[in-house]
């Protein structure tokens, strides 16, 4: 029973921050310019710091060698999910732009904020480290293919392709790897500063979700048929494929369990701010996060039962 407490705590914290965003919007304390500023701060500064800190603090060369299959699996699972999401989006729309947006929102999961405490509770400290490694593989897809999906219609994609790859989060990731591979010991004060900046990522993202949800009516959340396509894909189909696929490939039970739980997580918390930053409406992403958090209560026990 105690295994569920960290899950409840994280979901409650997310709900409170989302409600704070709703309050800030409804009372007019945050305007459109401030919303965009939150998006820029989250993606260009806070998120790179979070990624950099996690790599520097949690990774070492031996771990990367021992568990190299985990980030590689995270990358492959995310790519397969993208193909599946694009196919499913074809069932309800012919718009290429809408297909790309649905794919982007569907395939990236909330591994760090929700997945990490769950895997820590279920599998111990190894579960936490493996979740971060899995997220590492997903992040590679997020900040390359994911940004390409959002930018594909702009001319800048063809004149400056490196802009897609070397986004601020990827730079943070590469800098973290450089520190790990070089063996250089960063001063603790630098790590602490980076960690504190990174810690504002999820609160900002949740507040931003609340700001977006304030523009929607509750009926728009649960009367939107696309939400159900996305929820079934994100919370049931993808984790089921991961669980049975890894079982067929005879993966160790620990790796199979961690990656299944990570794949069963709700929509990535920063999806709305990323979409806002790259010129897309973040409304559906915010709705999808809220809905998948609600549905997670019913779907997650299935996969906890399977892996434990």
C-alpha positions, 0 to 999 in steps of 0.5 A: 500500500505504501508504494502508492503514496509517492504516486498520490503525492506527485499527482496532488502536487501537479493538481495544485500547481495546475489550479494555481495556473487557473487562478492566475489566468482567471484573476488576470495576474498573468497576461499573454506576454508573461505566458510566452515568457514562462515558455521561454524560461522553461525550455531555454533555461530551466529544462537544460539545467534539469537535464544537465544536473541529472546527468552529472549527479546520477550518471557515471561511465560504468552505469552507462556501459552496464545499462546502455540498452536502456536509453537505446530502448527508450529511443527505439520505443519512442520512435515506434510510438511515433509511427503508431501515433501518426497512423492512429491520427490518420483515423480521425484527420487528414490534416498533416499539421494535426497529425504531427501535433497529435504525434508530438503530444502522444509519444513523450511521457512524464518520466521524471516527475511522475515516473521516477517516484513510482519506479523508486517506490516499486524497484528501489534506487536502481529503478530511479536511475533506470528511469532517468536513463530511459528518459535520456533516450526519449529526450534525444527523440524529443529534442530532435524528431519532436522539434522537427515535427513542430518546425517542419513547415518553417523555412528555417528547418531547411536553411538551418537544420542544426537548429533542430538538433542543438536546442538548449536542452540538447546542449544541456544534455551534451554538456552533462555527457562531456562532464561525465566522459571527461571525469571532471569534478564540478564544484558542488556550488555549480551543481547546486546552482544548476539543480536549483534552476532545474527544479523550477521546470516542472512547477512552471510547466504545471502552472502553464498547463493551468493557464491554458486550461483556464481558456477551456471549458471542462466539456472541452476536455472530456468531450474531445474525442481526440483525448480518448484516442490519445489516452488509450494510446499513451496509457494502454497500447504503448505500455502493453507493447513495451511489456509484451515486447520486452518479455518476448525479447527476454529482457531482465525483469527489472529493466522490463518493469521500469521501462513498462512503467515509464511507458505507462506515464501521462503526457510529458508535462512540458509539451504545452510550453514547447508547442507554445514556443514553436508557434503551435496552439498548446490548448490540446496538449494541456487538455491531454495532460489533464485527461491522462493524469485523471485516467492514470488512476485506472490504467496504472494499477494494471501495469503495476500488477503485471511488473510486480 
